[in-house]
Amino acid sequence: QVQLVESGGGLVQAGGSLRLSCAASRSIFSFNAMGWYRQAPGKERERVACTAGSSNYATINYAAFVKGRFTISRDNAKNMVHLQMNSLKPEDTAVYYCNAESGIVTYWGQGTQVTVSS
């Protein structure tokens, strides 16, 4: 059973930064993709950023609404994925989930709350 544990959420003022971390219970090389999603109250879950491929040369994709502000990165040695979030806006307020895909199986973390005050 794979476990993904997120950390780093919290309350921040608009314009501030947060760094989310996701720790996986097994080597992230075993996943064909990892990423971050978010879900705001009353809205559907949406993809924020993802890194596909299990090598050091994984491709990265960002949602248009975070390009230039968020950066996803991998720490292969520690089996972790991070999401650096800068220039945060109130509309970024949501529960952020770590996601990993292995073949046809998708794993989710429990989520971490990010609240951006105006």
ZISUL-V200908 format. One record per residue. N is the residue number from 1. RES is the residue in three letters. PHI is phi in whole degrees, -180 to 180 (none if undefined). Layout:
N/RES/PHI
N/RES/PHI
//
This chain:
1/GLN/none
2/VAL/-87
3/GLN/-119
4/LEU/-120
5/VAL/-122
6/GLU/-92
7/SER/-154
8/GLY/105
9/GLY/-71
10/GLY/163
11/LEU/-105
12/VAL/-144
13/GLN/-80
14/ALA/-55
15/GLY/93
16/GLY/-84
17/SER/-132
18/LEU/-143
19/ARG/-124
20/LEU/-92
21/SER/-129
22/CYS/-130
23/ALA/-103
24/ALA/-98
25/SER/-84
26/ARG/-146
27/SER/-57
28/ILE/-73
29/PHE/-66
30/SER/-79
31/PHE/-100
32/ASN/-84
33/ALA/-160
34/MET/-139
35/GLY/-167
36/TRP/-124
37/TYR/-124
38/ARG/-143
39/GLN/-141
40/ALA/-92
41/PRO/-56
42/GLY/78
43/LYS/-121
44/GLU/-78
45/ARG/-68
46/GLU/-132
47/ARG/-78
48/VAL/-103
49/ALA/-158
50/CYS/-147
51/THR/-125
52/ALA/-111
53/GLY/104
54/SER/-100
55/SER/-97
56/ASN/-72
57/TYR/-113
58/ALA/-66
59/THR/-83
60/ILE/-127
61/ASN/-133
62/TYR/-124
63/ALA/-68
64/ALA/-59
65/PHE/-77
66/VAL/-122
67/LYS/-59
68/GLY/86
69/ARG/-114
70/PHE/-110
71/THR/-135
72/ILE/-98
73/SER/-145
74/ARG/-117
75/ASP/-119
76/ASN/-64
77/ALA/-66
78/LYS/-103
79/ASN/56
80/MET/-131
81/VAL/-127
82/HIS/-119
83/LEU/-132
84/GLN/-86
85/MET/-118
86/ASN/-116
87/SER/49
88/LEU/-66
89/LYS/-120
90/PRO/-55
91/GLU/-72
92/ASP/-82
93/THR/-61
94/ALA/-178
95/VAL/-90
96/TYR/-103
97/TYR/-118
98/CYS/-86
99/ASN/-135
100/ALA/-140
101/GLU/-121
102/SER/-134
103/GLY/66
104/ILE/-96
105/VAL/-99
106/THR/-116
107/TYR/-115
108/TRP/-130
109/GLY/-83
110/GLN/-84
111/GLY/95
112/THR/-136
113/GLN/-80
114/VAL/-120
115/THR/-124
116/VAL/-114
117/SER/-92
118/SER/-91
//
